[in-house]
């Protein structure tokens, strides 16, 4: 290592030169070696998990980088869209919770016994959105139930529509029904889709038809 002193190059011990900065070694195969600069920082893992309740007591677990607490209303990633629900439990997972395990029902669950997360929390809901959920959307769902029941009669089906639930973005509409026997409501679903322009889902409330009971359009 040499430096210029009074116009002459003089050998200098780099370790004794306070102004010397050693170059960063380049490791072959890295982004720096390829001319791409520093590698991007890794994405932070979710800091929380929470159970979120929707209409009719339906609950799912979500991961969240937003601090949430029981009673908070939040927007979550839904079925090909966004949904709004209320947090019933929130916790920071321990190291053991991060490794999934099979629950007794064959569903994936974490080591705490809860189901594995189905999605992520997007943000907290605004007061206006919560008001819309309990006001305008509740009225829409009531009207949807009445319309669907009339269409059930029009199609000659033997079933009773007891409730309706919109996904918050209104891209999906679920109808809950009672029936004593299996129903072929494919024509009904197509009719409902033409009316609401949303994916239609039919769910039995008595749980008799465990397979083939949910039909979307």
TIRO-2110 file (N, C-alpha, C; in Angstrom, 1 decimal):
// TIRO-2110
0.9, -1.2, 0.0, N, 1, A
0.0, 0.0, 0.0, CA, 1, A
0.9, 1.2, 0.0, C, 1, A
0.6, 2.2, -0.9, N, 2, A
1.4, 3.4, -1.0, CA, 2, A
0.5, 4.6, -1.0, C, 2, A
1.1, 5.7, -0.5, N, 3, A
0.4, 7.0, -0.6, CA, 3, A
1.4, 8.1, -1.0, C, 3, A
0.9, 9.2, -1.6, N, 4, A
1.7, 10.2, -2.2, CA, 4, A
2.0, 11.2, -1.0, C, 4, A
3.3, 11.5, -0.8, N, 5, A
3.8, 12.5, 0.2, CA, 5, A
4.8, 13.4, -0.5, C, 5, A
4.4, 14.7, -0.6, N, 6, A
5.2, 15.7, -1.3, CA, 6, A
5.6, 15.3, -2.7, C, 6, A
4.6, 14.7, -3.4, N, 7, A
4.8, 14.4, -4.8, CA, 7, A
5.5, 13.1, -5.0, C, 7, A
5.8, 12.3, -3.9, N, 8, A
6.5, 11.0, -4.1, CA, 8, A
5.6, 9.9, -3.5, C, 8, A
5.6, 8.7, -4.1, N, 9, A
4.9, 7.6, -3.5, CA, 9, A
5.8, 6.9, -2.5, C, 9, A
5.2, 6.8, -1.3, N, 10, A
5.9, 6.3, -0.1, CA, 10, A
5.2, 5.1, 0.4, C, 10, A
5.9, 3.9, 0.6, N, 11, A
5.2, 2.7, 1.2, CA, 11, A
4.6, 3.0, 2.5, C, 11, A
3.4, 2.6, 2.8, N, 12, A
2.8, 2.8, 4.1, CA, 12, A
2.2, 1.5, 4.6, C, 12, A
2.3, 1.3, 5.9, N, 13, A
1.7, 0.1, 6.5, CA, 13, A
0.2, 0.5, 6.7, C, 13, A
-0.7, -0.2, 6.0, N, 14, A
-2.1, 0.1, 6.0, CA, 14, A
-2.7, 0.1, 7.4, C, 14, A
-2.2, -0.8, 8.3, N, 15, A
-2.7, -0.9, 9.6, CA, 15, A
-2.4, 0.3, 10.5, C, 15, A
-1.3, 1.1, 10.1, N, 16, A
-0.9, 2.2, 10.8, CA, 16, A
-1.5, 3.5, 10.3, C, 16, A
-2.3, 3.4, 9.2, N, 17, A
-2.8, 4.6, 8.5, CA, 17, A
-4.3, 4.8, 9.0, C, 17, A
-4.5, 5.9, 9.8, N, 18, A
-5.8, 6.1, 10.4, CA, 18, A
-6.9, 6.4, 9.4, C, 18, A
-6.5, 6.8, 8.2, N, 19, A
-7.4, 7.2, 7.2, CA, 19, A
-7.7, 6.1, 6.2, C, 19, A
-7.1, 4.9, 6.5, N, 20, A
-7.3, 3.8, 5.6, CA, 20, A
-8.6, 3.0, 5.9, C, 20, A
-9.4, 2.8, 4.9, N, 21, A
-10.6, 2.0, 5.0, CA, 21, A
-10.5, 0.8, 4.1, C, 21, A
-10.5, -0.4, 4.8, N, 22, A
-10.3, -1.6, 4.0, CA, 22, A
-11.6, -1.9, 3.2, C, 22, A
-11.4, -2.3, 1.9, N, 23, A
-12.6, -2.6, 1.1, CA, 23, A
-13.3, -3.8, 1.6, C, 23, A
-14.6, -3.8, 1.4, N, 24, A
-15.5, -4.9, 1.8, CA, 24, A
-15.3, -6.1, 0.9, C, 24, A
-14.9, -7.2, 1.4, N, 25, A
-14.7, -8.4, 0.5, CA, 25, A
-16.0, -8.8, -0.2, C, 25, A
-15.8, -9.2, -1.5, N, 26, A
-17.0, -9.6, -2.3, CA, 26, A
-17.0, -11.1, -2.3, C, 26, A
-18.2, -11.7, -1.9, N, 27, A
-18.3, -13.1, -1.8, CA, 27, A
-19.0, -13.6, -3.2, C, 27, A
-18.3, -14.5, -3.9, N, 28, A
-18.9, -15.0, -5.1, CA, 28, A
-20.3, -15.5, -5.0, C, 28, A
-21.2, -15.2, -5.9, N, 29, A
-22.5, -15.7, -5.9, CA, 29, A
-23.5, -14.8, -5.2, C, 29, A
-23.0, -13.7, -4.6, N, 30, A
-23.9, -12.8, -3.9, CA, 30, A
-24.4, -11.7, -4.8, C, 30, A
-25.4, -10.9, -4.4, N, 31, A
-25.9, -9.8, -5.2, CA, 31, A
-24.8, -8.8, -5.5, C, 31, A
-23.9, -8.6, -4.5, N, 32, A
-22.8, -7.6, -4.7, CA, 32, A
-21.9, -8.0, -5.7, C, 32, A
-21.6, -9.3, -5.7, N, 33, A
-20.6, -9.8, -6.7, CA, 33, A
-21.2, -9.7, -8.1, C, 33, A
-22.5, -9.8, -8.3, N, 34, A
-23.2, -9.7, -9.6, CA, 34, A
-23.4, -8.3, -10.0, C, 34, A
-23.0, -7.3, -9.1, N, 35, A
-23.2, -5.9, -9.4, CA, 35, A
-24.6, -5.4, -9.0, C, 35, A
-25.3, -6.2, -8.2, N, 36, A
-26.6, -5.8, -7.8, CA, 36, A
-26.7, -5.0, -6.5, C, 36, A
-25.5, -4.7, -5.9, N, 37, A
-25.6, -3.9, -4.7, CA, 37, A
-25.9, -4.8, -3.5, C, 37, A
-26.3, -4.2, -2.4, N, 38, A
-26.6, -4.9, -1.2, CA, 38, A
-27.9, -5.7, -1.3, C, 38, A
-27.9, -6.9, -0.7, N, 39, A
-29.1, -7.7, -0.7, CA, 39, A
-30.2, -7.1, 0.1, C, 39, A
-31.5, -7.2, -0.4, N, 40, A
-32.6, -6.6, 0.3, CA, 40, A
-32.8, -7.2, 1.7, C, 40, A
-33.3, -6.3, 2.6, N, 41, A
-33.5, -6.8, 4.0, CA, 41, A
-34.7, -7.8, 4.0, C, 41, A
-34.6, -8.8, 4.9, N, 42, A
-35.6, -9.8, 5.0, CA, 42, A
-36.9, -9.2, 5.5, C, 42, A
-38.0, -9.8, 5.1, N, 43, A
-39.3, -9.4, 5.5, CA, 43, A
-39.6, -9.8, 6.9, C, 43, A
-40.0, -8.9, 7.8, N, 44, A
-40.3, -9.2, 9.2, CA, 44, A
-41.4, -10.2, 9.3, C, 44, A
-41.3, -11.1, 10.2, N, 45, A
-42.3, -12.1, 10.5, CA, 45, A
-43.5, -11.4, 11.2, C, 45, A
-44.7, -11.9, 11.1, N, 46, A
-45.8, -11.4, 11.8, CA, 46, A
-45.6, -11.4, 13.3, C, 46, A
-46.0, -10.4, 14.0, N, 47, A
-45.7, -10.3, 15.4, CA, 47, A
-46.8, -10.8, 16.3, C, 47, A
-48.0, -11.0, 15.7, N, 48, A
-49.1, -11.5, 16.5, CA, 48, A
-50.0, -12.4, 15.7, C, 48, A
-50.8, -13.1, 16.5, N, 49, A
-51.9, -13.9, 15.9, CA, 49, A
-53.2, -13.6, 16.6, C, 49, A
-54.3, -13.7, 16.0, N, 50, A
-55.6, -13.4, 16.6, CA, 50, A
-56.7, -14.2, 16.0, C, 50, A
-57.7, -14.5, 16.9, N, 51, A
-58.9, -15.1, 16.4, CA, 51, A
-59.9, -14.0, 16.1, C, 51, A
-60.6, -14.1, 15.0, N, 52, A
-61.5, -13.1, 14.5, CA, 52, A
-62.9, -13.8, 14.3, C, 52, A
-63.9, -13.1, 14.9, N, 53, A
-65.3, -13.7, 14.8, CA, 53, A
-66.1, -12.9, 13.8, C, 53, A
-66.9, -13.6, 12.9, N, 54, A
-67.7, -13.0, 11.9, CA, 54, A
-69.2, -13.4, 12.3, C, 54, A
-70.1, -13.2, 11.3, N, 55, A
-71.5, -13.5, 11.6, CA, 55, A
-71.7, -14.9, 11.9, C, 55, A
-72.7, -15.2, 12.7, N, 56, A
-73.1, -16.5, 13.1, CA, 56, A
-72.0, -17.3, 13.9, C, 56, A
-71.1, -16.5, 14.5, N, 57, A
-70.1, -17.2, 15.3, CA, 57, A
-69.0, -17.8, 14.6, C, 57, A
-68.9, -17.6, 13.3, N, 58, A
-67.8, -18.1, 12.5, CA, 58, A
-66.5, -17.5, 12.9, C, 58, A
-65.4, -18.3, 13.2, N, 59, A
-64.2, -17.7, 13.6, CA, 59, A
-63.0, -18.3, 12.8, C, 59, A
-62.0, -17.5, 12.6, N, 60, A
-60.8, -17.9, 11.9, CA, 60, A
-59.6, -17.2, 12.6, C, 60, A
-58.4, -17.9, 12.4, N, 61, A
-57.2, -17.3, 13.0, CA, 61, A
-56.4, -16.5, 11.9, C, 61, A
-55.8, -15.4, 12.3, N, 62, A
-55.1, -14.6, 11.3, CA, 62, A
-53.8, -14.2, 11.9, C, 62, A
-52.8, -13.9, 11.0, N, 63, A
-51.5, -13.3, 11.5, CA, 63, A
-51.6, -11.8, 11.3, C, 63, A
-50.9, -11.1, 12.2, N, 64, A
-51.0, -9.7, 12.1, CA, 64, A
-49.6, -9.0, 12.5, C, 64, A
-49.3, -8.0, 11.7, N, 65, A
-48.2, -7.1, 12.0, CA, 65, A
-48.7, -5.8, 12.7, C, 65, A
-50.0, -5.8, 12.8, N, 66, A
-50.7, -4.6, 13.5, CA, 66, A
-51.1, -5.1, 14.9, C, 66, A
-50.8, -4.3, 15.9, N, 67, A
-51.1, -4.6, 17.2, CA, 67, A
-52.6, -4.5, 17.4, C, 67, A
-53.3, -5.6, 17.8, N, 68, A
-54.7, -5.7, 17.9, CA, 68, A
-55.0, -6.3, 19.3, C, 68, A
-56.3, -6.0, 19.7, N, 69, A
-56.7, -6.5, 21.0, CA, 69, A
-58.2, -7.0, 20.9, C, 69, A
-58.6, -7.9, 21.8, N, 70, A
-60.0, -8.3, 21.8, CA, 70, A
-61.0, -7.1, 21.8, C, 70, A
-62.0, -7.2, 21.0, N, 71, A
-62.9, -6.1, 20.8, CA, 71, A
-62.7, -5.2, 19.6, C, 71, A
-61.4, -5.3, 19.1, N, 72, A
-61.1, -4.5, 17.9, CA, 72, A
-61.8, -5.0, 16.7, C, 72, A
-62.3, -4.1, 15.8, N, 73, A
-62.8, -4.5, 14.5, CA, 73, A
-61.7, -4.3, 13.5, C, 73, A
-61.5, -5.3, 12.7, N, 74, A
-60.3, -5.3, 11.7, CA, 74, A
-60.7, -5.7, 10.3, C, 74, A
-60.0, -5.3, 9.4, N, 75, A
-60.1, -5.7, 8.0, CA, 75, A
-59.1, -6.8, 7.7, C, 75, A
-59.6, -8.0, 7.2, N, 76, A
-58.7, -9.1, 7.0, CA, 76, A
-58.8, -9.6, 5.6, C, 76, A
-57.8, -10.3, 5.1, N, 77, A
-57.9, -10.9, 3.8, CA, 77, A
-58.9, -12.0, 3.8, C, 77, A
-59.9, -11.9, 2.9, N, 78, A
-61.0, -12.8, 2.9, CA, 78, A
-60.9, -13.8, 1.8, C, 78, A
-62.0, -14.3, 1.3, N, 79, A
-62.0, -15.3, 0.2, CA, 79, A
-62.0, -14.5, -1.1, C, 79, A
-60.7, -14.4, -1.6, N, 80, A
-60.5, -13.6, -2.9, CA, 80, A
-61.0, -12.2, -2.7, C, 80, A
-60.8, -11.6, -1.5, N, 81, A
-61.2, -10.2, -1.2, CA, 81, A
-60.9, -9.8, 0.2, C, 81, A
-61.7, -9.0, 0.8, N, 82, A
-61.5, -8.5, 2.1, CA, 82, A
-62.8, -8.6, 2.9, C, 82, A
-62.6, -8.9, 4.2, N, 83, A
-63.7, -9.1, 5.1, CA, 83, A
-63.5, -8.3, 6.4, C, 83, A
-64.5, -8.1, 7.2, N, 84, A
-64.5, -7.4, 8.4, CA, 84, A
-65.0, -8.2, 9.6, C, 84, A
-64.2, -8.3, 10.7, N, 85, A
-64.7, -9.1, 11.8, CA, 85, A
-64.1, -8.5, 13.1, C, 85, A
-64.5, -9.1, 14.2, N, 86, A
-64.1, -8.6, 15.5, CA, 86, A
-63.1, -9.6, 16.2, C, 86, A
-62.0, -9.0, 16.7, N, 87, A
-61.0, -9.8, 17.4, CA, 87, A
-61.6, -10.3, 18.7, C, 87, A
-61.5, -11.7, 18.9, N, 88, A
-61.9, -12.2, 20.2, CA, 88, A
-60.7, -12.7, 21.1, C, 88, A
-59.6, -13.0, 20.4, N, 89, A
-58.4, -13.3, 21.2, CA, 89, A
-57.2, -12.8, 20.4, C, 89, A
-56.2, -12.4, 21.1, N, 90, A
-54.9, -12.0, 20.5, CA, 90, A
-53.7, -12.4, 21.3, C, 90, A
-52.7, -12.8, 20.7, N, 91, A
-51.5, -13.3, 21.4, CA, 91, A
-50.3, -13.2, 20.6, C, 91, A
-49.1, -13.2, 21.2, N, 92, A
-47.8, -13.3, 20.5, CA, 92, A
-47.4, -14.7, 20.6, C, 92, A
-47.3, -15.4, 19.4, N, 93, A
-47.0, -16.8, 19.4, CA, 93, A
-45.6, -17.1, 20.0, C, 93, A
-45.6, -18.2, 20.8, N, 94, A
-44.3, -18.7, 21.3, CA, 94, A
-43.6, -19.4, 20.1, C, 94, A
-42.3, -19.8, 20.4, N, 95, A
-41.6, -20.5, 19.4, CA, 95, A
-42.3, -21.8, 19.0, C, 95, A
-42.9, -22.5, 19.9, N, 96, A
-43.6, -23.8, 19.6, CA, 96, A
-44.8, -23.6, 18.8, C, 96, A
-45.4, -22.4, 18.9, N, 97, A
-46.7, -22.2, 18.1, CA, 97, A
-46.4, -22.0, 16.6, C, 97, A
-45.2, -21.7, 16.2, N, 98, A
-44.9, -21.5, 14.8, CA, 98, A
-44.9, -22.7, 14.0, C, 98, A
-44.7, -23.9, 14.6, N, 99, A
-44.6, -25.1, 13.9, CA, 99, A
-46.0, -25.8, 13.8, C, 99, A
-46.6, -25.9, 12.6, N, 100, A
-47.9, -26.5, 12.5, CA, 100, A
-48.0, -28.0, 12.8, C, 100, A
-49.1, -28.4, 13.3, N, 101, A
-49.3, -29.8, 13.6, CA, 101, A
-50.7, -30.1, 13.2, C, 101, A
-51.0, -31.4, 13.1, N, 102, A
-52.3, -31.8, 12.7, CA, 102, A
-53.2, -31.9, 13.9, C, 102, A
-54.4, -31.4, 13.8, N, 103, A
-55.4, -31.5, 14.8, CA, 103, A
-56.1, -32.8, 14.7, C, 103, A
-57.0, -33.1, 15.7, N, 104, A
-57.7, -34.3, 15.7, CA, 104, A
-58.7, -34.5, 14.6, C, 104, A
-59.2, -33.3, 14.0, N, 105, A
-60.1, -33.4, 13.0, CA, 105, A
-59.5, -33.4, 11.6, C, 105, A
-58.2, -33.5, 11.5, N, 106, A
-57.5, -33.5, 10.2, CA, 106, A
-57.2, -32.1, 9.7, C, 106, A
-57.5, -31.1, 10.5, N, 107, A
-57.2, -29.7, 10.0, CA, 107, A
-55.9, -29.3, 10.6, C, 107, A
-55.2, -28.5, 9.9, N, 108, A
-53.9, -28.0, 10.3, CA, 108, A
-54.0, -27.1, 11.5, C, 108, A
-53.3, -27.3, 12.6, N, 109, A
-53.4, -26.5, 13.8, CA, 109, A
-52.0, -26.2, 14.3, C, 109, A
-51.8, -25.2, 15.1, N, 110, A
-50.5, -24.9, 15.7, CA, 110, A
-50.4, -25.7, 17.0, C, 110, A
-49.3, -25.6, 17.6, N, 111, A
-49.1, -26.4, 18.8, CA, 111, A
-49.9, -26.0, 20.0, C, 111, A
-50.6, -24.8, 19.9, N, 112, A
-51.5, -24.3, 21.0, CA, 112, A
-52.8, -25.0, 20.8, C, 112, A
-53.1, -25.7, 19.7, N, 113, A
-54.3, -26.4, 19.5, CA, 113, A
-55.3, -25.6, 18.7, C, 113, A
-54.9, -24.3, 18.4, N, 114, A
-55.8, -23.5, 17.5, CA, 114, A
-55.5, -23.9, 16.1, C, 114, A
-56.5, -23.5, 15.2, N, 115, A
-56.3, -23.8, 13.8, CA, 115, A
-55.1, -22.9, 13.3, C, 115, A
-54.5, -23.3, 12.2, N, 116, A
-53.5, -22.4, 11.6, CA, 116, A
-54.1, -21.2, 10.9, C, 116, A
-53.3, -20.1, 10.8, N, 117, A
-53.9, -18.9, 10.2, CA, 117, A
-54.4, -19.1, 8.8, C, 117, A
-55.5, -18.5, 8.5, N, 118, A
-56.0, -18.6, 7.1, CA, 118, A
-55.7, -17.3, 6.3, C, 118, A
-55.1, -16.3, 6.9, N, 119, A
-54.8, -15.1, 6.2, CA, 119, A
-54.2, -14.1, 7.1, C, 119, A
-54.1, -12.8, 6.7, N, 120, A
-53.5, -11.8, 7.4, CA, 120, A
-54.4, -10.6, 7.7, C, 120, A
-54.1, -9.9, 8.8, N, 121, A
-54.8, -8.7, 9.1, CA, 121, A
-54.3, -7.6, 8.2, C, 121, A
-55.2, -6.9, 7.6, N, 122, A
-54.7, -5.8, 6.7, CA, 122, A
-54.6, -4.5, 7.5, C, 122, A
-55.6, -4.2, 8.3, N, 123, A
-55.6, -2.9, 9.1, CA, 123, A
-56.8, -2.9, 10.0, C, 123, A
-56.9, -1.9, 10.9, N, 124, A
-58.0, -1.8, 11.7, CA, 124, A
-59.2, -1.1, 10.9, C, 124, A
-60.4, -1.5, 11.2, N, 125, A
-61.5, -1.0, 10.5, CA, 125, A
-61.8, 0.4, 11.1, C, 125, A
-62.3, 1.3, 10.3, N, 126, A
-62.7, 2.6, 10.7, CA, 126, A
-64.1, 2.6, 11.4, C, 126, A
-64.4, 3.6, 12.2, N, 127, A
-65.7, 3.6, 12.8, CA, 127, A
-66.8, 3.6, 11.8, C, 127, A
-66.6, 4.3, 10.6, N, 128, A
-67.6, 4.3, 9.6, CA, 128, A
-67.9, 2.9, 9.0, C, 128, A
-66.8, 2.1, 8.8, N, 129, A
-66.9, 0.8, 8.3, CA, 129, A
-67.7, -0.1, 9.3, C, 129, A
-67.4, 0.0, 10.6, N, 130, A
-68.1, -0.7, 11.6, CA, 130, A
-69.6, -0.4, 11.6, C, 130, A
-69.9, 0.9, 11.5, N, 131, A
-71.3, 1.3, 11.4, CA, 131, A
-72.0, 0.8, 10.2, C, 131, A
-71.3, 0.7, 9.1, N, 132, A
-71.8, 0.1, 7.9, CA, 132, A
-72.1, -1.3, 8.0, C, 132, A
-71.2, -2.1, 8.7, N, 133, A
-71.4, -3.5, 9.0, CA, 133, A
-72.7, -3.8, 9.7, C, 133, A
-72.9, -3.0, 10.8, N, 134, A
-74.1, -3.2, 11.7, CA, 134, A
-75.3, -2.6, 11.2, C, 134, A
-75.2, -1.6, 10.2, N, 135, A
-76.4, -0.9, 9.7, CA, 135, A
-76.7, -1.3, 8.3, C, 135, A
-76.1, -0.7, 7.3, N, 136, A
-76.4, -0.9, 5.9, CA, 136, A
-76.3, -2.4, 5.5, C, 136, A
-75.2, -3.0, 5.9, N, 137, A
-74.9, -4.4, 5.5, CA, 137, A
-75.9, -5.3, 6.1, C, 137, A
-76.2, -5.1, 7.4, N, 138, A
-77.2, -5.9, 8.1, CA, 138, A
-78.6, -5.9, 7.4, C, 138, A
-79.0, -4.7, 7.0, N, 139, A
-80.2, -4.5, 6.3, CA, 139, A
-80.2, -5.2, 4.9, C, 139, A
-79.1, -5.1, 4.2, N, 140, A
-78.9, -5.8, 2.9, CA, 140, A
-79.0, -7.3, 3.1, C, 140, A
-78.4, -7.8, 4.1, N, 141, A
-78.4, -9.3, 4.3, CA, 141, A
-79.8, -9.7, 4.7, C, 141, A
-80.6, -8.9, 5.4, N, 142, A
-82.0, -9.3, 5.7, CA, 142, A
-82.8, -9.3, 4.4, C, 142, A
-82.6, -8.4, 3.6, N, 143, A
-83.3, -8.3, 2.3, CA, 143, A
-82.9, -9.5, 1.4, C, 143, A
-81.6, -9.8, 1.4, N, 144, A
-81.1, -11.0, 0.6, CA, 144, A
-81.8, -12.3, 1.0, C, 144, A
-81.9, -12.4, 2.3, N, 145, A
-82.6, -13.6, 2.9, CA, 145, A
-84.0, -13.8, 2.3, C, 145, A
-84.7, -12.7, 2.3, N, 146, A
-86.1, -12.7, 1.9, CA, 146, A
-86.2, -13.0, 0.4, C, 146, A
-85.3, -12.4, -0.4, N, 147, A
-85.3, -12.6, -1.8, CA, 147, A
-84.9, -14.1, -2.2, C, 147, A
-83.9, -14.6, -1.5, N, 148, A
-83.5, -16.0, -1.7, CA, 148, A
-84.6, -16.9, -1.4, C, 148, A
-85.3, -16.7, -0.3, N, 149, A
-86.4, -17.6, 0.1, CA, 149, A
-87.5, -17.6, -1.0, C, 149, A
-87.8, -16.5, -1.6, N, 150, A
-88.8, -16.4, -2.6, CA, 150, A
-88.3, -17.2, -3.8, C, 150, A
-87.0, -17.1, -4.2, N, 151, A
-86.5, -17.8, -5.3, CA, 151, A
-86.5, -19.3, -5.0, C, 151, A
-86.3, -19.7, -3.8, N, 152, A
-86.4, -21.1, -3.4, CA, 152, A
-87.7, -21.7, -3.7, C, 152, A
-88.8, -20.9, -3.4, N, 153, A
-90.1, -21.3, -3.7, CA, 153, A
-90.4, -21.4, -5.2, C, 153, A
-89.8, -20.4, -5.9, N, 154, A
-90.0, -20.3, -7.4, CA, 154, A
-89.3, -21.5, -8.1, C, 154, A
-88.2, -22.0, -7.5, N, 155, A
-87.5, -23.2, -8.1, CA, 155, A
-88.0, -24.5, -7.5, C, 155, A
-89.1, -24.5, -6.6, N, 156, A
-89.7, -25.7, -6.1, CA, 156, A
-88.8, -26.5, -5.2, C, 156, A
-87.9, -25.8, -4.5, N, 157, A
-87.0, -26.5, -3.5, CA, 157, A
-87.6, -26.6, -2.2, C, 157, A
-87.3, -27.6, -1.4, N, 158, A
-87.8, -27.8, -0.1, CA, 158, A
-86.8, -27.5, 0.9, C, 158, A
-86.6, -26.2, 1.2, N, 159, A
-85.6, -25.7, 2.1, CA, 159, A
-86.0, -24.3, 2.6, C, 159, A
-85.5, -24.0, 3.8, N, 160, A
-85.8, -22.7, 4.4, CA, 160, A
-84.5, -21.9, 4.5, C, 160, A
-84.5, -20.7, 3.9, N, 161, A
-83.3, -19.8, 4.0, CA, 161, A
-83.4, -19.0, 5.3, C, 161, A
-82.4, -19.2, 6.2, N, 162, A
-82.5, -18.6, 7.5, CA, 162, A
-81.7, -17.4, 7.7, C, 162, A
-80.7, -17.2, 6.8, N, 163, A
-79.8, -16.0, 7.0, CA, 163, A
-78.9, -15.8, 5.8, C, 163, A
-78.4, -14.6, 5.7, N, 164, A
-77.4, -14.3, 4.6, CA, 164, A
-76.3, -13.6, 5.2, C, 164, A
-75.1, -13.7, 4.5, N, 165, A
-73.9, -13.0, 5.0, CA, 165, A
-73.1, -12.5, 3.8, C, 165, A
-72.9, -11.2, 3.7, N, 166, A
-72.0, -10.7, 2.7, CA, 166, A
-70.6, -10.7, 3.2, C, 166, A
-69.6, -11.0, 2.4, N, 167, A
-68.3, -10.6, 2.7, CA, 167, A
-68.2, -9.1, 2.6, C, 167, A
-67.4, -8.5, 3.4, N, 168, A
-67.5, -7.0, 3.5, CA, 168, A
-67.3, -6.3, 2.2, C, 168, A
-66.5, -6.8, 1.3, N, 169, A
-66.3, -6.2, 0.0, CA, 169, A
-67.5, -6.5, -1.0, C, 169, A
-68.4, -7.4, -0.5, N, 170, A
-69.6, -7.8, -1.3, CA, 170, A
-69.2, -8.5, -2.6, C, 170, A
-68.1, -9.2, -2.6, N, 171, A
-67.7, -10.1, -3.7, CA, 171, A
-68.2, -11.5, -3.5, C, 171, A
-68.7, -11.8, -2.3, N, 172, A
-69.2, -13.1, -1.9, CA, 172, A
-70.4, -13.0, -1.0, C, 172, A
-71.4, -13.8, -1.3, N, 173, A
-72.6, -13.8, -0.6, CA, 173, A
-73.0, -15.2, -0.2, C, 173, A
-73.1, -15.5, 1.1, N, 174, A
-73.3, -16.8, 1.7, CA, 174, A
-74.8, -16.8, 2.2, C, 174, A
-75.5, -17.9, 1.8, N, 175, A
-76.8, -18.1, 2.3, CA, 175, A
-76.8, -19.4, 3.2, C, 175, A
-77.4, -19.2, 4.4, N, 176, A
-77.6, -20.4, 5.3, CA, 176, A
-79.0, -20.9, 5.3, C, 176, A
-79.1, -22.2, 5.2, N, 177, A
-80.4, -22.8, 5.0, CA, 177, A
-80.6, -24.1, 5.8, C, 177, A
-81.9, -24.4, 6.1, N, 178, A
-82.3, -25.6, 6.7, CA, 178, A
-83.0, -26.5, 5.7, C, 178, A
-82.6, -27.8, 5.7, N, 179, A
-83.3, -28.7, 4.8, CA, 179, A
-83.2, -30.1, 5.4, C, 179, A
-84.2, -30.9, 5.2, N, 180, A
-84.2, -32.3, 5.7, CA, 180, A
-83.6, -33.3, 4.8, C, 180, A
-83.4, -32.9, 3.5, N, 181, A
-82.8, -33.8, 2.5, CA, 181, A
-81.9, -33.0, 1.6, C, 181, A
-81.1, -33.6, 0.9, N, 182, A
-80.1, -33.0, 0.0, CA, 182, A
-80.9, -32.3, -1.1, C, 182, A
-80.5, -31.0, -1.5, N, 183, A
-81.1, -30.2, -2.5, CA, 183, A
-80.2, -30.0, -3.7, C, 183, A
-80.8, -30.0, -4.9, N, 184, A
-80.0, -29.6, -6.1, CA, 184, A
-80.4, -28.2, -6.4, C, 184, A
-79.5, -27.2, -5.9, N, 185, A
-79.9, -25.8, -6.1, CA, 185, A
-78.9, -25.1, -7.0, C, 185, A
-78.4, -25.9, -8.0, N, 186, A
-77.6, -25.3, -9.0, CA, 186, A
-78.3, -24.2, -9.8, C, 186, A
-79.5, -24.4, -10.2, N, 187, A
-80.3, -23.4, -10.9, CA, 187, A
-80.5, -22.2, -10.0, C, 187, A
-80.8, -22.5, -8.7, N, 188, A
-81.0, -21.4, -7.8, CA, 188, A
-79.7, -20.5, -7.6, C, 188, A
-78.6, -21.2, -7.6, N, 189, A
-77.3, -20.4, -7.4, CA, 189, A
-77.1, -19.6, -8.7, C, 189, A
-77.3, -20.1, -9.8, N, 190, A
-77.2, -19.3, -11.1, CA, 190, A
-78.1, -18.1, -11.1, C, 190, A
-79.3, -18.3, -10.6, N, 191, A
-80.3, -17.2, -10.5, CA, 191, A
-79.9, -16.1, -9.5, C, 191, A
-79.3, -16.6, -8.4, N, 192, A
-78.9, -15.6, -7.4, CA, 192, A
-77.7, -14.8, -7.9, C, 192, A
-76.8, -15.5, -8.6, N, 193, A
-75.6, -14.8, -9.2, CA, 193, A
-76.0, -13.7, -10.1, C, 193, A
-77.0, -14.0, -11.0, N, 194, A
-77.5, -13.0, -11.9, CA, 194, A
-78.1, -11.8, -11.1, C, 194, A
-78.7, -12.0, -10.0, N, 195, A
-79.3, -11.0, -9.2, CA, 195, A
-78.3, -10.1, -8.5, C, 195, A
-77.3, -10.8, -7.9, N, 196, A
-76.4, -10.0, -7.0, CA, 196, A
-75.0, -9.8, -7.5, C, 196, A
-74.6, -10.5, -8.6, N, 197, A
-73.3, -10.4, -9.2, CA, 197, A
-72.2, -10.6, -8.2, C, 197, A
-72.4, -11.6, -7.4, N, 198, A
-71.4, -12.0, -6.4, CA, 198, A
-71.3, -13.5, -6.4, C, 198, A
-70.2, -14.0, -5.9, N, 199, A
-70.1, -15.5, -5.8, CA, 199, A
-71.0, -15.9, -4.7, C, 199, A
-71.8, -17.0, -5.0, N, 200, A
-72.9, -17.4, -4.1, CA, 200, A
-72.4, -18.7, -3.4, C, 200, A
-72.6, -18.8, -2.1, N, 201, A
-72.2, -19.9, -1.3, CA, 201, A
-73.4, -20.4, -0.5, C, 201, A
-73.8, -21.6, -0.6, N, 202, A
-74.9, -22.2, 0.2, CA, 202, A
-74.4, -23.1, 1.3, C, 202, A
-74.8, -22.8, 2.5, N, 203, A
-74.3, -23.5, 3.7, CA, 203, A
-75.4, -24.0, 4.5, C, 203, A
-75.5, -25.3, 4.8, N, 204, A
-76.6, -25.9, 5.7, CA, 204, A
-76.3, -25.5, 7.1, C, 204, A
-77.3, -25.2, 7.9, N, 205, A
-77.1, -24.8, 9.3, CA, 205, A
-77.1, -26.1, 10.2, C, 205, A
-77.7, -27.2, 9.7, N, 206, A
-77.8, -28.4, 10.6, CA, 206, A
-76.6, -29.3, 10.4, C, 206, A
-75.8, -29.0, 9.4, N, 207, A
-74.6, -29.8, 9.2, CA, 207, A
-74.8, -31.2, 8.7, C, 207, A
-76.0, -31.5, 8.1, N, 208, A
-76.3, -32.8, 7.7, CA, 208, A
-75.5, -33.2, 6.5, C, 208, A
-75.2, -32.2, 5.6, N, 209, A
-74.5, -32.5, 4.3, CA, 209, A
-73.1, -32.0, 4.4, C, 209, A
-72.2, -32.9, 4.9, N, 210, A
-70.9, -32.5, 5.2, CA, 210, A
-70.0, -32.4, 3.9, C, 210, A
-70.5, -33.0, 2.8, N, 211, A
-69.7, -33.0, 1.6, CA, 211, A
-70.6, -32.5, 0.5, C, 211, A
-70.1, -31.6, -0.4, N, 212, A
-70.9, -31.1, -1.5, CA, 212, A
-72.0, -30.2, -1.1, C, 212, A
-71.9, -29.6, 0.1, N, 213, A
-73.0, -28.7, 0.6, CA, 213, A
-72.7, -27.3, 0.2, C, 213, A
-71.5, -26.9, -0.1, N, 214, A
-71.1, -25.5, -0.4, CA, 214, A
-71.0, -25.4, -1.9, C, 214, A
-71.8, -24.6, -2.5, N, 215, A
-71.7, -24.4, -4.0, CA, 215, A
-71.6, -22.9, -4.3, C, 215, A
-70.5, -22.6, -4.9, N, 216, A
-70.3, -21.2, -5.3, CA, 216, A
-70.5, -21.0, -6.8, C, 216, A
-70.8, -19.8, -7.2, N, 217, A
-71.0, -19.4, -8.6, CA, 217, A
-70.1, -18.3, -8.9, C, 217, A
END
